[in-house]
């Protein structure tokens, strides 16, 4: 079961203010929980509403790369359009090598996570088959 994080903790995640281990736990939980992604989307929405123009967002981000949590949110598709556009521009058009590396890293983590999940299901499936086939071989009383 994935843990549920409250809004202040998610806010801290967005600000990259959590310890690295906790950041990882939030990332993990975000992949698993649609409800948590909606919570994150709401935070981004509220923050976005506080900025009045695309120019404002541009100025806010211009001097720095998007945070790792922003890149993660971008990959999960939960960012507001303007922010997602900014990151797409930053990574794909400006070809920021640092952010491209982070995107690659996050994508690889996601792929590894999906594969692990699939393997777990296969093992569960094999166990089930083994159990069913061994029932037929039990000696009759
Ligand atoms: Zn960058």
Boltz pocket constraint, residues with backbone or C-beta under 6 A from the ligand:
constraints:
  - pocket:
      binder: B
      contacts: [[A, 64], [A, 65], [A, 66], [A, 90], [A, 96], [A, 97], [A, 98], [A, 99], [A, 100]]
      max_distance: 6.0
